[in-house]
Amino acid sequence: MTVLKVRTLPDPVLRQKAKKVANIDGSIQKLIDDMIDTMRAVHGVGLAAPQIGISLRIAVIEIPEKEVITLINPEIVRREGVRVVAEGCLSYPGYYGEIKRSEVVKVKAQNRQGKKVRLKGEELLAQALEHEIDHLNGILYVDHIEGHDRLWEVTPQGNQTLEHPII
């Protein structure tokens, strides 16, 4: 497997709407494996294909103590509730911000075998689902920040262990 370079702003691929995956073949399987390796190497909760420069609708998510979730062509079909969360992003390193995310998110997608799946996420999983699907639509978490006073720089004085996910 391969650890790939994570793209950061202002890379234009991060602002493009990713293309649907038409055929889940060996190259897509290798891409998924490489995305999982990359996500783990950079200590992310999730990773979307545009974050490694590939404009395809693929995302992987790994919540602590859970199996990896692979989503191909995901769509949010329902959102419930609103909560305020602190969030960071591998593609906007060194910062975290306070944004609004849904309490519950329901998604339809295909898994890596091509089977249609439905997934319900709450708490961190709901947040990761919204975050990664935003990436597939060319949206970053900083686009949701409601003011400059809601974005903070991560400093070396110990803020590296903040209780917010770097997704």
DRENTOR-711989 format. One record per residue (C-alpha): residue number from 1; y, z, x. Coordinates in steps of 0.001 Angstrom, whole numbers. Last residue first. Layout:
<pt><seq>NUM</seq><y>Y</y><z>Z</z><x>X</x></pt>
...
***
This chain:
<pt><seq>167</seq><y>14872</y><z>9795</z><x>-11018</x></pt>
<pt><seq>166</seq><y>16317</y><z>12588</z><x>-8935</x></pt>
<pt><seq>165</seq><y>15663</y><z>15430</z><x>-11309</x></pt>
<pt><seq>164</seq><y>17973</y><z>18378</z><x>-11731</x></pt>
<pt><seq>163</seq><y>17306</y><z>21987</z><x>-10736</x></pt>
<pt><seq>162</seq><y>19252</y><z>21776</z><x>-7500</x></pt>
<pt><seq>161</seq><y>17218</y><z>22115</z><x>-4343</x></pt>
<pt><seq>160</seq><y>19343</y><z>19825</z><x>-2190</x></pt>
<pt><seq>159</seq><y>22381</y><z>21910</z><x>-3130</x></pt>
<pt><seq>158</seq><y>21730</y><z>24110</z><x>-107</x></pt>
<pt><seq>157</seq><y>24867</y><z>23662</z><x>1955</x></pt>
<pt><seq>156</seq><y>24065</y><z>19983</z><x>2685</x></pt>
<pt><seq>155</seq><y>26187</y><z>18834</z><x>-252</x></pt>
<pt><seq>154</seq><y>25171</y><z>16802</z><x>-3279</x></pt>
<pt><seq>153</seq><y>28347</y><z>15250</z><x>-4624</x></pt>
<pt><seq>152</seq><y>29261</y><z>15960</z><x>-8201</x></pt>
<pt><seq>151</seq><y>29933</y><z>13808</z><x>-11252</x></pt>
<pt><seq>150</seq><y>31055</y><z>15415</z><x>-14545</x></pt>
<pt><seq>149</seq><y>34714</y><z>15873</z><x>-13462</x></pt>
<pt><seq>148</seq><y>34961</y><z>12089</z><x>-13185</x></pt>
<pt><seq>147</seq><y>34555</y><z>11840</z><x>-16944</x></pt>
<pt><seq>146</seq><y>32067</y><z>10999</z><x>-19693</x></pt>
<pt><seq>145</seq><y>29164</y><z>10047</z><x>-17437</x></pt>
<pt><seq>144</seq><y>26877</y><z>7517</z><x>-19164</x></pt>
<pt><seq>143</seq><y>27541</y><z>4639</z><x>-16745</x></pt>
<pt><seq>142</seq><y>26676</y><z>7040</z><x>-13905</x></pt>
<pt><seq>141</seq><y>23105</y><z>7066</z><x>-15250</x></pt>
<pt><seq>140</seq><y>22698</y><z>3419</z><x>-14314</x></pt>
<pt><seq>139</seq><y>22437</y><z>442</z><x>-16679</x></pt>
<pt><seq>138</seq><y>21100</y><z>-3015</z><x>-15784</x></pt>
<pt><seq>137</seq><y>18721</y><z>-3151</z><x>-18758</x></pt>
<pt><seq>136</seq><y>15581</y><z>-2394</z><x>-16736</x></pt>
<pt><seq>135</seq><y>17483</y><z>482</z><x>-15125</x></pt>
<pt><seq>134</seq><y>18205</y><z>1905</z><x>-18612</x></pt>
<pt><seq>133</seq><y>14450</y><z>1787</z><x>-19236</x></pt>
<pt><seq>132</seq><y>14011</y><z>3985</z><x>-16169</x></pt>
<pt><seq>131</seq><y>16600</y><z>6582</z><x>-17228</x></pt>
<pt><seq>130</seq><y>15533</y><z>6682</z><x>-20885</x></pt>
<pt><seq>129</seq><y>11884</y><z>7223</z><x>-19957</x></pt>
<pt><seq>128</seq><y>12809</y><z>9754</z><x>-17273</x></pt>
<pt><seq>127</seq><y>14883</y><z>11827</z><x>-19717</x></pt>
<pt><seq>126</seq><y>12155</y><z>11773</z><x>-22353</x></pt>
<pt><seq>125</seq><y>9613</y><z>12798</z><x>-19683</x></pt>
<pt><seq>124</seq><y>11883</y><z>15618</z><x>-18469</x></pt>
<pt><seq>123</seq><y>12273</y><z>17124</z><x>-21976</x></pt>
<pt><seq>122</seq><y>10168</y><z>15269</z><x>-24539</x></pt>
<pt><seq>121</seq><y>8383</y><z>11944</z><x>-24371</x></pt>
<pt><seq>120</seq><y>6361</y><z>10093</z><x>-26980</x></pt>
<pt><seq>119</seq><y>4363</y><z>7089</z><x>-25803</x></pt>
<pt><seq>118</seq><y>3020</y><z>4054</z><x>-27557</x></pt>
<pt><seq>117</seq><y>627</y><z>1697</z><x>-25800</x></pt>
<pt><seq>116</seq><y>-236</y><z>-2004</z><x>-25887</x></pt>
<pt><seq>115</seq><y>-3022</y><z>-2780</z><x>-23407</x></pt>
<pt><seq>114</seq><y>-2061</y><z>-5024</z><x>-20498</x></pt>
<pt><seq>113</seq><y>-4269</y><z>-3179</z><x>-17984</x></pt>
<pt><seq>112</seq><y>-1148</y><z>-1807</z><x>-16286</x></pt>
<pt><seq>111</seq><y>11</y><z>-268</z><x>-19558</x></pt>
<pt><seq>110</seq><y>1980</y><z>-2240</z><x>-22115</x></pt>
<pt><seq>109</seq><y>5029</y><z>-850</z><x>-23848</x></pt>
<pt><seq>108</seq><y>6262</y><z>1061</z><x>-26881</x></pt>
<pt><seq>107</seq><y>8530</y><z>4049</z><x>-26433</x></pt>
<pt><seq>106</seq><y>9414</y><z>7159</z><x>-28404</x></pt>
<pt><seq>105</seq><y>12101</y><z>9444</z><x>-26992</x></pt>
<pt><seq>104</seq><y>12706</y><z>13099</z><x>-27848</x></pt>
<pt><seq>103</seq><y>15584</y><z>15346</z><x>-26756</x></pt>
<pt><seq>102</seq><y>17814</y><z>12344</z><x>-26085</x></pt>
<pt><seq>101</seq><y>20108</y><z>12231</z><x>-23072</x></pt>
<pt><seq>100</seq><y>23753</y><z>13182</z><x>-22592</x></pt>
<pt><seq>99</seq><y>25169</y><z>13212</z><x>-19089</x></pt>
<pt><seq>98</seq><y>26067</y><z>15628</z><x>-16286</x></pt>
<pt><seq>97</seq><y>26072</y><z>14036</z><x>-12875</x></pt>
<pt><seq>96</seq><y>24324</y><z>13973</z><x>-9555</x></pt>
<pt><seq>95</seq><y>25425</y><z>12519</z><x>-6252</x></pt>
<pt><seq>94</seq><y>24157</y><z>11816</z><x>-2755</x></pt>
<pt><seq>93</seq><y>22131</y><z>8762</z><x>-3629</x></pt>
<pt><seq>92</seq><y>23052</y><z>6261</z><x>-6351</x></pt>
<pt><seq>91</seq><y>19920</y><z>4089</z><x>-6406</x></pt>
<pt><seq>90</seq><y>17576</y><z>7081</z><x>-6089</x></pt>
<pt><seq>89</seq><y>19281</y><z>8594</z><x>-9109</x></pt>
<pt><seq>88</seq><y>20533</y><z>12023</z><x>-10111</x></pt>
<pt><seq>87</seq><y>20679</y><z>13862</z><x>-13420</x></pt>
<pt><seq>86</seq><y>22113</y><z>17033</z><x>-14907</x></pt>
<pt><seq>85</seq><y>21289</y><z>17225</z><x>-18586</x></pt>
<pt><seq>84</seq><y>23146</y><z>17584</z><x>-21905</x></pt>
<pt><seq>83</seq><y>20958</y><z>17343</z><x>-24978</x></pt>
<pt><seq>82</seq><y>20865</y><z>15052</z><x>-27961</x></pt>
<pt><seq>81</seq><y>18396</y><z>14796</z><x>-30809</x></pt>
<pt><seq>80</seq><y>15862</y><z>12112</z><x>-31596</x></pt>
<pt><seq>79</seq><y>15411</y><z>8640</z><x>-30167</x></pt>
<pt><seq>78</seq><y>13173</y><z>5880</z><x>-31511</x></pt>
<pt><seq>77</seq><y>11776</y><z>2488</z><x>-30541</x></pt>
<pt><seq>76</seq><y>12646</y><z>2514</z><x>-26842</x></pt>
<pt><seq>75</seq><y>11217</y><z>-644</z><x>-25338</x></pt>
<pt><seq>74</seq><y>8899</y><z>-1035</z><x>-22367</x></pt>
<pt><seq>73</seq><y>7943</y><z>-4443</z><x>-20900</x></pt>
<pt><seq>72</seq><y>5357</y><z>-2900</z><x>-18570</x></pt>
<pt><seq>71</seq><y>5206</y><z>874</z><x>-18319</x></pt>
<pt><seq>70</seq><y>3030</y><z>2715</z><x>-15813</x></pt>
<pt><seq>69</seq><y>2647</y><z>6473</z><x>-16262</x></pt>
<pt><seq>68</seq><y>1372</y><z>8427</z><x>-13272</x></pt>
<pt><seq>67</seq><y>-821</y><z>11388</z><x>-14187</x></pt>
<pt><seq>66</seq><y>729</y><z>14768</z><x>-14901</x></pt>
<pt><seq>65</seq><y>1209</y><z>18036</z><x>-12932</x></pt>
<pt><seq>64</seq><y>4778</y><z>17084</z><x>-11967</x></pt>
<pt><seq>63</seq><y>6069</y><z>14082</z><x>-13948</x></pt>
<pt><seq>62</seq><y>5276</y><z>10723</z><x>-12413</x></pt>
<pt><seq>61</seq><y>6996</y><z>7679</z><x>-13864</x></pt>
<pt><seq>60</seq><y>6506</y><z>3983</z><x>-13115</x></pt>
<pt><seq>59</seq><y>8644</y><z>1149</z><x>-14432</x></pt>
<pt><seq>58</seq><y>8171</y><z>-2592</z><x>-14945</x></pt>
<pt><seq>57</seq><y>10502</y><z>-5025</z><x>-16722</x></pt>
<pt><seq>56</seq><y>10938</y><z>-7451</z><x>-13803</x></pt>
<pt><seq>55</seq><y>14017</y><z>-8087</z><x>-11648</x></pt>
<pt><seq>54</seq><y>12518</y><z>-7140</z><x>-8308</x></pt>
<pt><seq>53</seq><y>14952</y><z>-5635</z><x>-5798</x></pt>
<pt><seq>52</seq><y>13240</y><z>-2295</z><x>-5236</x></pt>
<pt><seq>51</seq><y>15397</y><z>-512</z><x>-7806</x></pt>
<pt><seq>50</seq><y>14973</y><z>-3540</z><x>-10072</x></pt>
<pt><seq>49</seq><y>11258</y><z>-2606</z><x>-10393</x></pt>
<pt><seq>48</seq><y>12010</y><z>776</z><x>-11976</x></pt>
<pt><seq>47</seq><y>11116</y><z>4056</z><x>-10285</x></pt>
<pt><seq>46</seq><y>10376</y><z>7499</z><x>-11635</x></pt>
<pt><seq>45</seq><y>10289</y><z>11188</z><x>-10716</x></pt>
<pt><seq>44</seq><y>11408</y><z>10372</z><x>-7184</x></pt>
<pt><seq>43</seq><y>10323</y><z>12032</z><x>-3946</x></pt>
<pt><seq>42</seq><y>11231</y><z>9061</z><x>-1697</x></pt>
<pt><seq>41</seq><y>7637</y><z>8569</z><x>-538</x></pt>
<pt><seq>40</seq><y>6268</y><z>9251</z><x>-4025</x></pt>
<pt><seq>39</seq><y>8414</y><z>6597</z><x>-5697</x></pt>
<pt><seq>38</seq><y>7619</y><z>4129</z><x>-2896</x></pt>
<pt><seq>37</seq><y>3858</y><z>4635</z><x>-3190</x></pt>
<pt><seq>36</seq><y>4057</y><z>4273</z><x>-6987</x></pt>
<pt><seq>35</seq><y>6179</y><z>1124</z><x>-6641</x></pt>
<pt><seq>34</seq><y>3739</y><z>-330</z><x>-4100</x></pt>
<pt><seq>33</seq><y>827</y><z>252</z><x>-6508</x></pt>
<pt><seq>32</seq><y>2802</y><z>-1362</z><x>-9355</x></pt>
<pt><seq>31</seq><y>3686</y><z>-4358</z><x>-7156</x></pt>
<pt><seq>30</seq><y>33</y><z>-4738</z><x>-6160</x></pt>
<pt><seq>29</seq><y>-995</y><z>-4779</z><x>-9844</x></pt>
<pt><seq>28</seq><y>1776</y><z>-7304</z><x>-10611</x></pt>
<pt><seq>27</seq><y>530</y><z>-9577</z><x>-7810</x></pt>
<pt><seq>26</seq><y>-3027</y><z>-9257</z><x>-9088</x></pt>
<pt><seq>25</seq><y>-2114</y><z>-10456</z><x>-12582</x></pt>
<pt><seq>24</seq><y>-282</y><z>-9020</z><x>-15583</x></pt>
<pt><seq>23</seq><y>1165</y><z>-12204</z><x>-17097</x></pt>
<pt><seq>22</seq><y>4455</y><z>-12606</z><x>-18958</x></pt>
<pt><seq>21</seq><y>6430</y><z>-9715</z><x>-17501</x></pt>
<pt><seq>20</seq><y>9791</y><z>-9644</z><x>-19225</x></pt>
<pt><seq>19</seq><y>12887</y><z>-10265</z><x>-17104</x></pt>
<pt><seq>18</seq><y>15213</y><z>-7497</z><x>-15933</x></pt>
<pt><seq>17</seq><y>18775</y><z>-7214</z><x>-17232</x></pt>
<pt><seq>16</seq><y>20962</y><z>-7387</z><x>-14149</x></pt>
<pt><seq>15</seq><y>23194</y><z>-4584</z><x>-12844</x></pt>
<pt><seq>14</seq><y>20746</y><z>-3127</z><x>-10317</x></pt>
<pt><seq>13</seq><y>20048</y><z>-6613</z><x>-8935</x></pt>
<pt><seq>12</seq><y>23747</y><z>-6787</z><x>-7937</x></pt>
<pt><seq>11</seq><y>23376</y><z>-4249</z><x>-5084</x></pt>
<pt><seq>10</seq><y>26553</y><z>-2081</z><x>-5337</x></pt>
<pt><seq>9</seq><y>24834</y><z>346</z><x>-5616</x></pt>
<pt><seq>8</seq><y>21514</y><z>1195</z><x>-4017</x></pt>
<pt><seq>7</seq><y>18242</y><z>-659</z><x>-3541</x></pt>
<pt><seq>6</seq><y>15163</y><z>1356</z><x>-2640</x></pt>
<pt><seq>5</seq><y>13337</y><z>-191</z><x>326</x></pt>
<pt><seq>4</seq><y>9593</y><z>-548</z><x>-210</x></pt>
<pt><seq>3</seq><y>6717</y><z>1718</z><x>760</x></pt>
<pt><seq>2</seq><y>3598</y><z>-407</z><x>974</x></pt>
<pt><seq>1</seq><y>0</y><z>0</z><x>0</x></pt>
***
